[in-house]
Structure formats: C-alpha cells, structure tokens
Amino acid sequence: MKNLFVAIAPNPPPRAKPRTSRTTKPAENSADTLAARQQIVTLTNNLRQMDLELRNSRARLEAVRSELFQTQQSRAELQSKLLTREARRPYFSVLIWCGFAAGILIGIAGTQFVHSITDTPHVDRSIYLR
C-alpha cells in the first residue's frame, strides 16, 4: 500500500469535477476513468511484483543467515580443535627434545665404547730413557 501511495504522489490522478449538470461529455469522462483504471491496474501489478521481490529477498536473507550460522559453528569447532592440538604440543615438543638428548648421549657412549675396544694399549717407552 505504501508503494502505491508513493507511486501516486508525484503524479496524482486529476480530481473528479463536481457534477453540476448532465451536460458533461461522456467520452471525456470515460477517458478519465479509463486512464484511472489503467493506472490502478499498473500500480496493482507493481505492488504484486514488489511483494514477490520482497518475499524472494526474505527467502535469500534467511538462506544467508543459515549459512552464516553454519559458518560460525564450523569456526567454533575449528577453534576448539586448534586449542586441543596446541594443548598437546608442549608434551610432544618435550618428548622430541628428550629423544634428541638421549640419542646424543647414546652416541657419545657408543663411540667411547668402540674406541676402548679397538684402541691398542700405549707402549711405555720410559724404560729406555734411564
């Protein structure tokens, strides 16, 4: 209804002239009524079209809202998974560092063991210096 009044406001239909006598021309009067009826039909069609567009817009808005809600849920799930993963990360990092340190210590001990087995005893030549 609002759109109907907004459309009529800039170009209102002419006011009906008060009938003072029956001498008015029927063709002129019927032309005015025909133009008014045509304008009413046009405005009614515009109103229906705008109502249909409004319904379509509301349906699209509802679809976008549901998509937004799904996106927000997915974001919340991803954040919780990320926090869970980061909560486990320090233990994993400490485990890697401990393994690295243990590997270095085992490597050093292994090389010392190999050197002690393969190393020939040193000959004491101090007896020749007397």
C-alpha positions in Angstrom: 0.0 0.0 0.0 2.8 2.4 0.8 4.4 1.9 -2.6 1.0 2.5 -4.2 0.7 5.9 -2.4 4.4 6.7 -3.2 3.8 6.0 -6.9 0.7 8.1 -7.0 2.2 11.1 -5.0 4.3 12.6 -7.8 1.6 12.3 -10.4 -1.8 12.2 -8.7 -4.8 11.5 -10.9 -7.0 14.5 -11.6 -9.8 15.2 -9.2 -13.3 14.5 -10.4 -15.2 17.6 -11.3 -18.3 18.1 -9.3 -21.3 17.4 -11.5 -23.5 20.4 -11.8 -25.4 19.3 -14.8 -25.8 16.4 -17.1 -24.2 18.3 -20.0 -20.7 16.8 -19.5 -19.4 14.8 -22.3 -19.5 11.1 -21.6 -16.5 10.4 -23.8 -14.3 12.7 -21.8 -15.5 11.2 -18.5 -14.9 7.7 -19.7 -11.4 8.6 -20.9 -10.6 9.8 -17.4 -12.0 6.7 -15.8 -10.2 4.5 -18.3 -6.9 6.3 -17.5 -7.5 6.0 -13.8 -8.4 2.3 -14.1 -5.3 1.7 -16.2 -3.2 3.5 -13.5 -4.8 1.4 -10.8 -4.0 -1.8 -12.8 -0.4 -0.7 -13.3 0.0 0.1 -9.7 -1.6 -3.2 -8.6 0.8 -5.1 -10.9 3.7 -3.1 -9.5 2.6 -3.8 -6.0 2.3 -7.6 -6.7 5.8 -7.6 -8.3 7.3 -5.8 -5.4 5.6 -8.1 -3.0 7.1 -11.1 -4.9 10.5 -9.4 -4.8 10.2 -8.8 -1.1 9.3 -12.5 -0.5 12.3 -13.6 -2.6 14.6 -11.2 -0.7 13.4 -12.5 2.6 14.0 -16.1 1.5 17.5 -15.2 0.4 18.1 -13.4 3.7 17.0 -16.5 5.6 19.3 -18.6 3.5 22.3 -16.3 4.1 21.5 -16.3 7.8 21.5 -20.1 8.0 24.8 -20.1 6.0 26.2 -17.6 8.5 25.1 -19.8 11.4 26.7 -22.9 9.9 30.0 -20.9 9.2 30.0 -19.7 12.8 29.6 -23.3 14.1 32.4 -24.5 11.9 34.6 -21.7 13.1 33.9 -22.6 16.7 34.7 -26.3 16.0 37.9 -25.4 14.4 39.0 -23.2 17.2 38.3 -25.9 19.8 40.3 -28.4 17.7 43.1 -25.9 17.4 43.2 -25.3 21.1 43.2 -29.0 21.8 46.1 -29.5 19.4 48.1 -26.7 20.9 47.5 -28.1 24.4 49.1 -31.3 23.4 52.0 -29.6 21.6 54.3 -28.9 24.6 54.4 -32.5 25.6 55.2 -33.5 22.0 58.0 -30.9 21.9 59.5 -32.0 25.2 59.3 -35.6 24.0 61.3 -34.7 20.9 63.9 -32.8 22.8 64.3 -35.7 25.3 64.7 -38.2 22.4 67.3 -35.9 20.8 69.3 -35.6 24.0 69.1 -39.3 24.7 70.4 -40.0 21.2 73.3 -37.7 21.6 74.3 -39.4 24.9 73.9 -42.9 23.5 76.0 -41.8 20.5 78.8 -40.5 22.7 78.8 -43.6 24.9 78.8 -45.8 21.9 81.8 -44.1 20.3 83.7 -44.3 23.7 82.9 -48.0 23.8 84.2 -48.6 20.3 87.4 -46.6 21.0 88.0 -48.6 24.1 87.7 -51.9 22.3 89.6 -51.0 19.2 92.3 -48.8 20.8 95.6 -50.6 21.2 97.4 -50.1 24.6 100.0 -47.5 24.6 103.6 -48.8 24.9 105.5 -47.3 27.8 108.9 -46.3 26.5 110.1 -44.6 29.6 112.4 -47.6 30.4 114.6 -46.7 27.5 115.2 -43.2 28.9 117.1 -44.4 32.1 
